């Protein structure tokens, strides 16, 4: 990470977070959001997201969706491409609309709402 960038450029975090039905901490867990988040912009808070939504509940158990894209967190809503999937989401394409529901800038904790629009076979 560069020590001169106000955005933390170069900082990289690996995540394995609960994937839930709703934004509440008590909401039903249906899988895991696993991947890499990297600060990829010297001037704005823009992150590279490389994520897999791995489902472990219901009819999507064992399936996953893959998201790869830019997440500019200061915008009210961001669009990121869905670039693939497995299981019931094999050959998936589409996009995810992401909104920040909660952000603690001091420790990086965040809750996001993600609405995925998926075409698959």
C-alpha positions in Angstrom: 0.0 0.0 0.0 1.3 3.4 -0.8 1.7 5.7 2.2 0.9 8.9 0.2 -2.5 7.9 -1.1 -5.6 9.2 0.8 -7.5 6.1 -0.6 -5.2 3.4 0.8 -4.2 2.5 -2.8 -2.9 -1.0 -3.0 -4.5 -2.2 0.3 -5.9 -5.7 -0.3 -8.3 -7.7 1.9 -9.5 -11.2 1.5 -13.1 -11.8 2.7 -15.2 -14.7 3.7 -18.4 -13.1 5.0 -22.0 -14.3 5.5 -24.3 -14.0 2.6 -27.8 -13.3 4.0 -31.3 -12.8 2.8 -31.5 -9.3 4.3 -29.2 -6.6 5.7 -29.9 -7.3 9.3 -27.2 -9.2 11.3 -29.9 -11.7 12.3 -31.1 -12.4 8.8 -31.0 -15.9 7.5 -27.6 -17.0 6.1 -27.8 -18.6 2.6 -24.2 -18.7 1.8 -20.8 -16.9 1.9 -19.4 -14.0 0.0 -15.8 -14.9 -0.6 -13.1 -13.1 -2.5 -10.6 -10.2 -2.8 -11.2 -6.5 -2.4 -8.3 -4.2 -3.4 -8.1 -0.4 -3.4 -7.4 0.3 -7.0 -7.8 4.1 -7.4 -5.2 6.7 -6.3 -7.7 9.5 -6.2 -11.1 8.1 -5.2 -12.4 5.3 -3.0 -12.6 2.8 -5.9 -12.1 -0.9 -5.2 -11.6 -3.9 -7.4 -14.0 -6.6 -6.2 -13.3 -10.3 -7.2 -16.2 -12.1 -5.4 -17.9 -15.5 -5.4 -21.3 -15.7 -3.8 -21.3 -19.4 -2.7 -24.8 -20.6 -1.8 -25.3 -23.2 0.9 -29.1 -23.2 1.3 -32.2 -24.2 -0.6 -32.3 -25.0 -4.3 -29.1 -23.0 -4.9 -27.1 -25.1 -2.4 -23.7 -25.9 -4.1 -24.1 -23.2 -6.8 -22.1 -19.9 -7.0 -22.1 -16.6 -8.8 -18.9 -14.7 -9.7 -18.6 -10.9 -9.7 -15.7 -9.0 -11.0 -15.7 -5.2 -11.2 -15.2 -1.7 -9.8 -17.0 -0.7 -6.6 -16.8 3.1 -6.1 -18.2 3.1 -2.6 -19.0 6.8 -2.4 -21.8 6.4 -5.0 -25.3 5.6 -3.7 -25.5 2.6 -6.0 -22.9 0.7 -8.0 -23.3 -1.7 -10.9 -20.9 -4.7 -11.2 -20.8 -7.4 -13.8 -21.7 -11.0 -13.1 -19.1 -12.9 -15.1 -20.0 -16.5 -14.4 -21.3 -19.1 -12.1 -21.5 -22.8 -11.2 -24.2 -25.3 -10.5 -27.6 -23.9 -11.3 -25.8 -20.7 -12.3 -23.6 -22.3 -15.0 -22.9 -19.9 -17.8 -24.3 -17.0 -15.8 -24.1 -13.4 -16.9 -25.7 -10.3 -15.7 -25.1 -7.6 -13.2 -25.4 -6.8 -9.5 -26.6 -3.5 -8.1 -24.9 -2.8 -4.8 -25.8 -0.3 -2.1 -24.0 0.4 1.1 -26.3 -0.1 4.1 -23.7 0.4 6.8 -20.1 1.5 6.8 -17.7 2.0 9.7 -14.8 3.8 8.1 -12.5 3.4 11.1 -12.5 -0.4 11.1 -13.8 -1.2 7.6 -16.9 -3.1 8.7 -19.7 -2.8 6.2 -23.0 -4.2 5.2 -24.1 -4.0 1.6 -27.3 -4.8 -0.2 -26.9 -6.6 -3.5 -29.6 -7.2 -6.0 -28.4 -9.6 -8.7 -30.0 -9.8 -12.2 -28.8 -13.1 -13.7 -29.3 -14.9 -17.0 -28.2 -18.6 -16.9 -29.0 -22.0 -18.4 
